[in-house]
Amino acid sequence: MDNENKIPLISVVGPTASGKTHLGVKLAKFFDGEVVSADSMQIYENMDIATAKPTAEETEGVPHHLIGFLPPSESFSVARYVELAKEKISDISSRGKMPILVGGTGLYVNSLSNNVNFAENDADEELRRELRERAERYGAESLVEYLNEFDPESAMRIEPNNIKRVIRAIEIYKTTGITMTEHNRRSKLAGSPYNTVKIGLKAENRQFLYDRINRRVDIMFEQGLIEEAREILAGDCGMTAKKAIGYKELIPYFEGEKTLDEALEELKKQSRRYAKRQLTWFLRDEEIKWFDIDTFESPEELEKQAIEYAREELKKFG
């Protein structure tokens, strides 16, 4: 697809607590746009505090899509996300608005921007059951070792604890004879339907980001995180929602195995680890223009430079 027929898209990515939501709103207001979320946990209803779902005040009247539309009891796939995000982006663009993709779920962002085709029709429920049983009996690492035999790239790329993705990679090969790596490579040959300006937020001093993460957890606690977690975990909560950072770390507290302070410290630690994983993912993308949030005198200065960068890049697409 040539540039003239592609949809212009501004993408804001980076680790948790880096200020993506705020910058996304400012870009949307400047470019007359609407935000499409790329967050795998903000999709769920009532999971507001733990996922740092933007409030009405924070959105400043800018429409936000793919947030809070799914019951926590339901599972959700990256393939379904790409399908819905494409629909939203197309709709926003058709109304003469600028779509702004904002989020820290690297798999969502990458799959959407690279036009990955997931071939969801190639499903084998019996194979999935067998592989889940194997993981329960011998551990997730045994599945990774098996995947490594025929698709070492996927085995290295997918996190071992993401059993669902490991199983999916094995399933694709077993049902199609083509590895997930090769499948993704072929789907990318079609090219992206977007002219994407990629903006990333990080910190030159990693401790600066970690301090922001720690403060965010303290604020979440003040906002009622404990009550929200208790309600979500006690309700009809699916495995995906139950794994959300902010809930699973509190389970030992609810069960009397840890003090509240210990549970909150664990939450801070896991949030920092998640930020490191996010950075590792996004730093592989050489097209991202990075802005170090700790090097600007004010948030306004960062916004100004990010807007100017986006404006100049969009000009290149015509």
Backbone hydrogen bonds in HBPLUS format (Angstrom, degrees):
<---DONOR---> <-ACCEPTOR-->    atom                        ^
c    i                          cat <-CA-CA->   ^        H-A-AA   ^      H-
h    n   atom  resd res      DA  || num        DHA   H-A  angle D-A-AA Bond
n    s   type  num  typ     dist DA aas  dist angle  dist       angle   num
A0005-ASN N   A0002-ASP O   3.12 MM   3  5.79 144.0  2.25 116.6 125.1     1
A0006-LYS N   A0003-ASN O   3.15 MM   3  5.20 159.2  2.20 104.5 110.9     2
A0007-ILE N   A0193-PRO O   2.96 MM 186  6.38 159.7  2.01 156.3 150.9     3
A0195-ASN N   A0007-ILE O   2.88 MM 188  5.87 156.7  1.93 128.7 135.2     4
A0009-LEU N   A0195-ASN O   2.95 MM 186  5.90 157.5  2.00 145.4 140.6     5
A0197-VAL N   A0009-LEU O   2.80 MM 188  6.27 156.6  1.86 159.4 167.5     6
A0010-ILE N   A0099-PRO O   3.23 MM  89  6.59 171.9  2.23 160.1 161.4     7
A0101-LEU N   A0010-ILE O   2.73 MM  91  6.12 149.6  1.82 157.8 165.2     8
A0011-SER N   A0197-VAL O   2.81 MM 186  6.02 173.1  1.81 162.9 162.9     9
A0199-ILE N   A0011-SER O   2.78 MM 188  5.93 166.6  1.79 161.6 166.4    10
A0012-VAL N   A0101-LEU O   2.71 MM  89  6.11 161.9  1.74 167.7 174.2    11
A0103-GLY N   A0012-VAL O   3.16 MM  91  6.63 161.5  2.19 169.0 173.8    12
A0013-VAL N   A0199-ILE O   2.90 MM 186  6.36 161.3  1.94 160.1 165.9    13
A0201-LEU N   A0013-VAL O   2.98 MM 188  6.42 150.6  2.06 148.8 156.5    14
A0023-LEU N   A0019-GLY O   3.14 MM   4  6.33 169.8  2.15 154.9 157.8    15
A0024-GLY N   A0020-LYS O   2.81 MM   4  5.91 160.2  1.84 154.5 160.8    16
A0025-VAL N   A0021-THR O   3.07 MM   4  6.30 153.5  2.14 148.8 154.8    17
A0026-LYS N   A0022-HIS O   3.12 MM   4  6.44 159.7  2.17 148.7 153.8    18
A0027-LEU N   A0023-LEU O   2.91 MM   4  6.15 160.3  1.94 156.8 161.7    19
A0028-ALA N   A0024-GLY O   2.96 MM   4  6.10 155.2  2.03 142.7 150.0    20
A0029-LYS N   A0025-VAL O   2.92 MM   4  6.17 153.8  1.99 149.7 156.6    21
A0030-PHE N   A0026-LYS O   3.05 MM   4  6.23 152.6  2.12 142.9 150.2    22
A0031-PHE N   A0027-LEU O   2.88 MM   4  6.00 168.2  1.90 155.3 158.5    23
A0033-GLY N   A0028-ALA O   2.64 MM   5  4.15 167.1  1.66 130.6 134.7    24
A0098-MET N   A0032-ASP O   3.20 MM  66  6.08 157.2  2.25 118.4 125.2    25
A0034-GLU N   A0098-MET O   3.00 MM  64  6.33 142.2  2.14 143.2 150.3    26
A0100-ILE N   A0034-GLU O   2.89 MM  66  5.94 154.5  1.96 158.6 157.5    27
A0035-VAL N   A0063-PRO O   2.96 MM  28  6.23 154.7  2.02 171.7 166.6    28
A0065-HIS N   A0035-VAL O   2.81 MM  30  6.15 149.7  1.90 146.9 157.0    29
A0036-VAL N   A0100-ILE O   2.80 MM  64  5.97 161.0  1.84 146.5 149.3    30
A0102-VAL N   A0036-VAL O   3.00 MM  66  6.23 161.5  2.04 150.5 154.8    31
A0037-SER N   A0065-HIS O   3.08 MM  28  6.04 173.9  2.08 148.3 150.2    32
A0038-ALA N   A0102-VAL O   2.77 MM  64  5.63 144.2  1.90 138.2 135.0    33
A0105-THR N   A0038-ALA O   3.17 MM  67  5.97 160.3  2.21 171.5 166.5    34
A0044-TYR N   A0041-MET O   3.27 MM   3  6.05 170.6  2.28 119.7 121.9    35
A0068-GLY N   A0042-GLN O   2.74 MM  26  5.99 160.2  1.78 144.6 151.2    36
A0069-PHE N   A0043-ILE O   2.87 MM  26  5.80 127.6  2.15 135.6 142.8    37
A0070-LEU N   A0043-ILE O   2.98 MM  27  5.94 151.4  2.06 155.0 158.3    38
A0045-GLU N   A0070-LEU O   2.77 MM  25  5.61 153.1  1.84 145.8 147.7    39
A0053-LYS N   A0048-ASP O   2.99 MM   5  5.04 160.2  2.03 154.2 156.5    40
A0052-ALA N   A0049-ILE O   3.08 MM   3  5.13 160.3  2.12 106.9 112.8    41
A0059-THR N   A0055-THR O   3.01 MM   4  6.31 147.5  2.12 152.6 161.1    42
A0060-GLU N   A0057-GLU O   3.36 MM   3  5.47 146.2  2.49  98.9 108.1    43
A0062-VAL N   A0059-THR O   2.87 MM   3  5.39 167.3  1.89 126.4 128.7    44
A0074-GLU N   A0071-PRO O   3.03 MM   3  5.77 168.3  2.05 126.0 129.5    45
A0238-GLY N   A0072-PRO O   2.84 MM 166  5.85 163.4  1.87 119.4 124.8    46
A0081-TYR N   A0077-SER O   3.02 MM   4  6.37 152.7  2.09 144.6 152.8    47
A0082-VAL N   A0078-VAL O   2.94 MM   4  6.20 166.2  1.96 153.4 155.3    48
A0083-GLU N   A0079-ALA O   3.11 MM   4  6.33 159.0  2.16 143.7 149.5    49
A0084-LEU N   A0080-ARG O   3.01 MM   4  6.26 165.5  2.03 152.8 155.7    50
A0085-ALA N   A0081-TYR O   2.76 MM   4  5.92 168.1  1.77 163.5 167.4    51
A0086-LYS N   A0082-VAL O   2.95 MM   4  5.98 159.3  1.99 147.1 152.2    52
A0087-GLU N   A0083-GLU O   3.27 MM   4  6.51 154.6  2.34 140.0 146.5    53
A0088-LYS N   A0084-LEU O   3.00 MM   4  6.32 159.0  2.05 151.6 157.0    54
A0089-ILE N   A0085-ALA O   2.88 MM   4  6.05 168.7  1.90 156.1 159.0    55
A0090-SER N   A0086-LYS O   2.95 MM   4  6.02 161.7  1.99 146.8 152.2    56
A0091-ASP N   A0087-GLU O   3.00 MM   4  6.15 156.6  2.05 145.0 151.5    57
A0092-ILE N   A0088-LYS O   2.89 MM   4  6.10 165.4  1.91 154.9 158.6    58
A0093-SER N   A0089-ILE O   2.98 MM   4  6.11 167.1  2.00 150.1 153.7    59
A0094-SER N   A0090-SER O   2.93 MM   4  6.04 151.1  2.01 143.4 151.8    60
A0095-ARG N   A0092-ILE O   3.22 MM   3  5.41 142.1  2.37 100.0 110.4    61
A0097-LYS N   A0092-ILE O   3.12 MM   5  5.43 153.6  2.20 154.4 149.3    62
A0096-GLY N   A0093-SER O   2.93 MM   3  5.17 156.7  1.99 114.4 116.4    63
A0108-TYR N   A0105-THR O   3.01 MM   3  5.52 123.4  2.35 111.9 125.3    64
A0109-VAL N   A0105-THR O   3.13 MM   4  6.45 165.4  2.15 157.5 161.3    65
A0110-ASN N   A0106-GLY O   2.83 MM   4  5.88 172.8  1.84 157.3 159.8    66
A0111-SER N   A0107-LEU O   3.01 MM   4  5.87 160.8  2.05 138.6 144.8    67
A0112-LEU N   A0108-TYR O   3.04 MM   4  6.11 156.8  2.10 148.3 154.4    68
A0113-SER N   A0109-VAL O   2.96 MM   4  6.07 175.2  1.96 156.9 158.4    69
A0114-ASN N   A0110-ASN O   2.92 MM   4  5.80 148.7  2.02 145.6 153.4    70
A0116-VAL N   A0111-SER O   3.02 MM   5  5.02 159.2  2.06 145.9 151.0    71
A0115-ASN N   A0112-LEU O   3.24 MM   3  5.26 161.2  2.28 103.0 108.3    72
A0122-ASP N   A0119-ALA O   3.12 MM   3  6.00 165.9  2.14 125.0 128.3    73
A0123-ALA N   A0121-ASN O   2.86 MM   2  5.54 137.5  2.04 102.9  90.9    74
A0128-ARG N   A0124-ASP O   2.99 MM   4  6.30 160.0  2.03 153.6 159.9    75
A0129-ARG N   A0125-GLU O   2.99 MM   4  6.20 157.1  2.04 145.8 151.2    76
A0130-GLU N   A0126-GLU O   3.06 MM   4  6.34 161.4  2.10 148.8 153.4    77
A0131-LEU N   A0127-LEU O   2.93 MM   4  6.17 159.4  1.98 154.2 159.6    78
A0132-ARG N   A0128-ARG O   2.91 MM   4  6.14 154.8  1.97 150.0 157.0    79
A0133-GLU N   A0129-ARG O   3.00 MM   4  6.23 158.4  2.05 150.1 155.8    80
A0134-ARG N   A0130-GLU O   2.96 MM   4  6.22 147.4  2.07 141.1 150.5    81
A0135-ALA N   A0131-LEU O   2.95 MM   4  6.21 153.0  2.03 145.7 152.4    82
A0136-GLU N   A0132-ARG O   2.98 MM   4  6.27 154.1  2.04 147.1 154.0    83
A0137-ARG N   A0133-GLU O   2.96 MM   4  6.14 147.9  2.07 143.4 152.0    84
A0138-TYR N   A0134-ARG O   2.79 MM   4  5.81 170.0  1.80 154.0 157.4    85
A0139-GLY N   A0135-ALA O   2.72 MM   4  4.49 133.0  1.94 122.0 130.3    86
A0142-SER N   A0139-GLY O   3.16 MM   3  5.76 144.6  2.30 111.3 119.5    87
A0143-LEU N   A0140-ALA O   3.02 MM   3  5.43 130.8  2.27 107.4 119.4    88
A0144-VAL N   A0140-ALA O   3.23 MM   4  6.65 154.4  2.30 148.2 155.6    89
A0145-GLU N   A0141-GLU O   2.94 MM   4  6.20 158.0  1.99 150.4 155.9    90
A0146-TYR N   A0142-SER O   3.09 MM   4  6.27 150.8  2.18 136.5 144.3    91
A0147-LEU N   A0143-LEU O   2.86 MM   4  6.12 162.8  1.89 152.8 157.1    92
A0148-ASN N   A0144-VAL O   2.88 MM   4  6.04 149.3  1.97 145.4 154.2    93
A0149-GLU N   A0146-TYR O   3.14 MM   3  5.48 148.5  2.24 105.7 114.5    94
A0150-PHE N   A0147-LEU O   3.19 MM   3  5.93 145.6  2.31 118.2 124.6    95
A0151-ASP N   A0147-LEU O   2.80 MM   4  5.67 153.7  1.87 163.4 171.2    96
A0155-ALA N   A0151-ASP O   3.08 MM   4  6.34 159.8  2.13 152.8 159.2    97
A0156-MET N   A0152-PRO O   2.98 MM   4  6.13 142.9  2.12 142.2 150.4    98
A0157-ARG N   A0153-GLU O   2.93 MM   4  6.08 147.2  2.04 142.9 152.7    99
A0158-ILE N   A0154-SER O   2.91 MM   4  5.84 172.6  1.91 157.2 157.3   100
A0162-ASN N   A0159-GLU O   2.88 MM   3  5.40 160.7  1.92 119.6 126.0   101
A0165-ARG N   A0162-ASN O   3.05 MM   3  5.61 122.4  2.39 111.2 123.7   102
A0166-VAL N   A0162-ASN O   3.11 MM   4  6.45 158.9  2.16 153.4 160.1   103
A0167-ILE N   A0163-ILE O   2.84 MM   4  6.01 167.5  1.86 156.5 159.6   104
A0168-ARG N   A0164-LYS O   2.98 MM   4  6.16 151.3  2.07 138.0 146.6   105
A0169-ALA N   A0165-ARG O   2.94 MM   4  6.17 152.3  2.01 146.0 152.5   106
A0170-ILE N   A0166-VAL O   3.08 MM   4  6.41 156.3  2.14 149.6 155.6   107
A0171-GLU N   A0167-ILE O   2.84 MM   4  6.03 161.2  1.88 152.2 158.1   108
A0172-ILE N   A0168-ARG O   2.92 MM   4  6.11 158.1  1.97 150.7 155.1   109
A0173-TYR N   A0169-ALA O   3.39 MM   4  6.61 162.8  2.42 141.3 144.8   110
A0174-LYS N   A0170-ILE O   2.95 MM   4  6.19 163.9  1.98 154.3 159.4   111
A0175-THR N   A0171-GLU O   2.92 MM   4  5.96 144.7  2.05 151.7 159.2   112
A0176-THR N   A0172-ILE O   2.97 MM   4  5.83 141.1  2.12 142.6 151.5   113
A0177-GLY N   A0173-TYR O   2.77 MM   4  4.79 145.7  1.88 129.1 137.1   114
A0183-HIS N   A0179-THR O   2.83 MM   4  6.04 157.1  1.88 149.8 157.5   115
A0184-ASN N   A0180-MET O   2.82 MM   4  5.98 163.1  1.84 152.7 156.1   116
A0185-ARG N   A0181-THR O   3.00 MM   4  6.21 152.9  2.08 141.9 150.0   117
A0186-ARG N   A0182-GLU O   2.94 MM   4  6.16 160.0  1.98 151.2 155.4   118
A0187-SER N   A0183-HIS O   3.03 MM   4  6.27 157.8  2.08 148.4 154.5   119
A0188-LYS N   A0184-ASN O   3.04 MM   4  6.20 146.4  2.16 144.8 153.0   120
A0189-LEU N   A0186-ARG O   3.13 MM   3  5.29 141.3  2.29  99.1 110.0   121
A0190-ALA N   A0187-SER O   3.40 MM   3  5.94 155.2  2.46 108.0 113.7   122
A0191-GLY N   A0188-LYS O   2.84 MM   3  5.38 153.7  1.91 113.0 121.7   123
A0289-LYS N   A0198-LYS O   2.95 MM  91  6.14 173.3  1.96 143.5 144.7   124
A0200-GLY N   A0289-LYS O   2.87 MM  89  5.84 167.4  1.89 143.4 142.2   125
A0291-PHE N   A0200-GLY O   2.82 MM  91  6.11 149.5  1.91 153.5 161.4   126
A0202-LYS N   A0291-PHE O   3.16 MM  89  6.34 162.7  2.19 147.5 148.9   127
A0293-ILE N   A0202-LYS O   2.73 MM  91  6.04 154.1  1.79 171.9 168.8   128
A0208-PHE N   A0205-ASN O   2.90 MM   3  5.49 138.6  2.07 116.6 127.4   129
A0209-LEU N   A0206-ARG O   3.11 MM   3  5.38 121.5  2.47 102.0 114.9   130
A0210-TYR N   A0206-ARG O   3.07 MM   4  6.44 160.0  2.11 149.4 155.4   131
A0211-ASP N   A0207-GLN O   2.84 MM   4  6.03 152.6  1.91 150.2 156.6   132
A0212-ARG N   A0208-PHE O   3.24 MM   4  6.50 149.2  2.34 137.7 145.4   133
A0212-ARG N   A0209-LEU O   3.05 MM   3  5.08 117.2  2.46  95.6 111.0   134
A0213-ILE N   A0209-LEU O   2.94 MM   4  6.30 151.3  2.03 150.3 158.9   135
A0214-ASN N   A0210-TYR O   2.92 MM   4  6.20 160.5  1.96 149.8 154.5   136
A0215-ARG N   A0211-ASP O   2.99 MM   4  6.21 158.1  2.04 145.7 151.5   137
A0216-ARG N   A0212-ARG O   2.90 MM   4  6.11 151.2  1.99 143.2 151.6   138
A0217-VAL N   A0213-ILE O   3.07 MM   4  6.42 154.6  2.14 151.1 156.5   139
A0218-ASP N   A0214-ASN O   3.17 MM   4  6.50 156.8  2.22 145.7 151.7   140
A0219-ILE N   A0215-ARG O   2.94 MM   4  6.24 154.9  2.00 150.6 157.6   141
A0220-MET N   A0216-ARG O   2.83 MM   4  6.11 155.5  1.89 150.1 157.3   142
A0221-PHE N   A0217-VAL O   2.99 MM   4  6.25 154.7  2.05 148.9 154.9   143
A0222-GLU N   A0218-ASP O   3.10 MM   4  6.42 156.0  2.16 143.9 150.0   144
A0223-GLN N   A0219-ILE O   2.89 MM   4  6.16 139.9  2.05 146.0 157.8   145
A0223-GLN N   A0220-MET O   3.14 MM   3  5.00 123.6  2.47  90.3 104.9   146
A0225-LEU N   A0220-MET O   3.03 MM   5  5.45 141.8  2.18 140.4 144.5   147
A0224-GLY N   A0221-PHE O   3.19 MM   3  5.40 155.8  2.25 104.0 111.3   148
A0228-GLU N   A0224-GLY O   3.09 MM   4  6.37 163.0  2.12 155.0 160.2   149
A0229-ALA N   A0225-LEU O   2.82 MM   4  6.00 168.6  1.83 160.9 163.4   150
A0230-ARG N   A0226-ILE O   2.97 MM   4  6.13 162.2  2.00 149.4 154.4   151
A0231-GLU N   A0227-GLU O   3.06 MM   4  6.22 156.1  2.11 145.4 151.6   152
A0232-ILE N   A0228-GLU O   2.90 MM   4  6.14 163.9  1.93 156.6 160.8   153
A0233-LEU N   A0229-ALA O   2.93 MM   4  5.97 172.5  1.93 154.6 157.2   154
A0234-ALA N   A0230-ARG O   3.07 MM   4  6.00 139.1  2.24 134.1 144.5   155
A0235-GLY N   A0231-GLU O   3.15 MM   4  6.17 125.3  2.46 135.8 147.9   156
A0235-GLY N   A0232-ILE O   3.21 MM   3  5.26 142.2  2.36  98.0 108.6   157
A0237-CYS N   A0235-GLY O   2.96 MM   2  5.58 117.1  2.37 111.6  94.7   158
A0242-LYS N   A0238-GLY O   3.00 MM   4  6.12 155.8  2.06 150.5 158.2   159
A0243-LYS N   A0239-MET O   3.18 MM   4  6.30 132.7  2.42 139.0 148.6   160
A0243-LYS N   A0240-THR O   3.23 MM   3  5.40 138.9  2.41  98.5 109.3   161
A0244-ALA N   A0241-ALA O   3.09 MM   3  5.41 164.1  2.11 112.0 116.6   162
A0247-TYR N   A0244-ALA O   3.13 MM   3  5.86 165.1  2.15 140.3 141.4   163
A0250-LEU N   A0247-TYR O   2.90 MM   3  5.39 148.7  2.00 113.7 123.5   164
A0251-ILE N   A0248-LYS O   3.38 MM   3  5.39 153.0  2.46  98.4 105.8   165
A0253-TYR N   A0250-LEU O   2.99 MM   3  5.21 124.6  2.31 102.8 117.6   166
A0254-PHE N   A0250-LEU O   2.99 MM   4  6.38 159.6  2.04 156.9 162.9   167
A0255-GLU N   A0251-ILE O   2.93 MM   4  6.15 144.2  2.06 151.3 161.9   168
A0257-GLU N   A0252-PRO O   2.72 MM   5  4.94 145.1  1.83 163.4 161.6   169
A0258-LYS N   A0252-PRO O   3.20 MM   6  5.44 136.7  2.40 116.5 113.1   170
A0256-GLY N   A0253-TYR O   3.08 MM   3  5.10 162.7  2.11 105.5 110.2   171
A0263-ALA N   A0259-THR O   3.02 MM   4  6.28 158.6  2.06 149.8 155.6   172
A0264-LEU N   A0260-LEU O   2.93 MM   4  6.16 159.2  1.97 154.4 159.8   173
A0265-GLU N   A0261-ASP O   2.94 MM   4  6.13 152.5  2.02 146.5 154.1   174
A0266-GLU N   A0262-GLU O   2.98 MM   4  6.23 151.4  2.07 144.0 151.7   175
A0267-LEU N   A0263-ALA O   2.95 MM   4  6.24 147.8  2.05 141.7 151.0   176
A0268-LYS N   A0264-LEU O   2.97 MM   4  6.27 154.2  2.04 145.6 151.7   177
A0269-LYS N   A0265-GLU O   2.98 MM   4  6.24 158.1  2.02 146.0 152.0   178
A0270-GLN N   A0266-GLU O   2.89 MM   4  6.11 165.3  1.91 153.3 156.7   179
A0271-SER N   A0267-LEU O   2.95 MM   4  6.05 149.1  2.04 143.9 152.6   180
A0272-ARG N   A0268-LYS O   2.99 MM   4  6.23 152.6  2.07 147.0 153.8   181
A0273-ARG N   A0269-LYS O   2.98 MM   4  6.27 155.2  2.04 147.8 155.0   182
A0274-TYR N   A0270-GLN O   2.93 MM   4  6.09 150.5  2.02 140.1 148.1   183
A0275-ALA N   A0271-SER O   3.01 MM   4  6.26 151.6  2.10 142.3 149.5   184
A0276-LYS N   A0272-ARG O   3.09 MM   4  6.42 150.2  2.18 144.3 151.7   185
A0277-ARG N   A0273-ARG O   3.06 MM   4  6.41 154.1  2.13 147.1 153.7   186
A0278-GLN N   A0274-TYR O   2.90 MM   4  6.20 156.5  1.96 151.6 158.5   187
A0279-LEU N   A0275-ALA O   2.98 MM   4  6.22 161.4  2.01 149.8 154.2   188
A0280-THR N   A0276-LYS O   2.97 MM   4  6.21 159.5  2.01 147.5 153.2   189
A0281-TRP N   A0277-ARG O   3.04 MM   4  6.27 155.4  2.10 147.0 152.9   190
A0282-PHE N   A0278-GLN O   2.97 MM   4  6.26 173.1  1.97 161.0 160.6   191
A0283-LEU N   A0279-LEU O   2.87 MM   4  5.77 156.8  1.92 153.3 158.6   192
A0284-ARG N   A0281-TRP O   3.35 MM   3  5.92 158.1  2.40 110.3 116.6   193
A0285-ASP N   A0282-PHE O   3.03 MM   3  5.60 160.9  2.07 116.7 122.5   194
A0288-ILE N   A0285-ASP O   3.37 MM   3  5.98 170.0  2.38 115.6 118.5   195
A0295-THR N   A0292-ASP O   3.08 MM   3  5.68 166.3  2.10 123.3 125.1   196
A0301-GLU N   A0298-SER O   3.14 MM   3  5.35 129.3  2.41 101.1 113.1   197
A0302-LEU N   A0298-SER O   3.36 MM   4  6.78 155.2  2.43 147.4 153.4   198
A0303-GLU N   A0299-PRO O   2.92 MM   4  6.21 164.6  1.95 153.9 158.1   199
A0304-LYS N   A0300-GLU O   2.93 MM   4  6.08 157.9  1.97 143.5 149.6   200
A0305-GLN N   A0301-GLU O   3.09 MM   4  6.33 162.7  2.12 147.9 151.2   201
A0306-ALA N   A0302-LEU O   2.91 MM   4  6.10 162.0  1.94 156.4 162.0   202
A0307-ILE N   A0303-GLU O   2.88 MM   4  6.00 161.9  1.92 153.6 158.2   203
A0308-GLU N   A0304-LYS O   3.02 MM   4  6.19 158.5  2.07 144.3 150.5   204
A0309-TYR N   A0305-GLN O   2.91 MM   4  6.07 157.4  1.96 145.8 152.1   205
A0310-ALA N   A0306-ALA O   2.96 MM   4  6.16 165.2  1.98 149.0 152.7   206
A0311-ARG N   A0307-ILE O   2.90 MM   4  6.07 158.6  1.95 149.7 155.9   207
A0312-GLU N   A0308-GLU O   3.04 MM   4  6.25 161.6  2.08 149.5 153.5   208
A0313-GLU N   A0309-TYR O   2.97 MM   4  6.19 159.2  2.01 152.7 158.8   209
A0314-LEU N   A0310-ALA O   2.94 MM   4  6.05 159.0  1.98 150.9 156.1   210
A0315-LYS N   A0311-ARG O   3.23 MM   4  6.42 144.8  2.37 139.5 148.0   211
A0316-LYS N   A0313-GLU O   3.09 MM   3  5.36 133.4  2.32 102.2 113.9   212
A0317-PHE N   A0314-LEU O   3.11 MM   3  5.45 143.0  2.26 104.6 114.7   213
A0318-GLY N   A0315-LYS O   3.05 MM   3  5.32 153.1  2.13 105.0 113.5   214
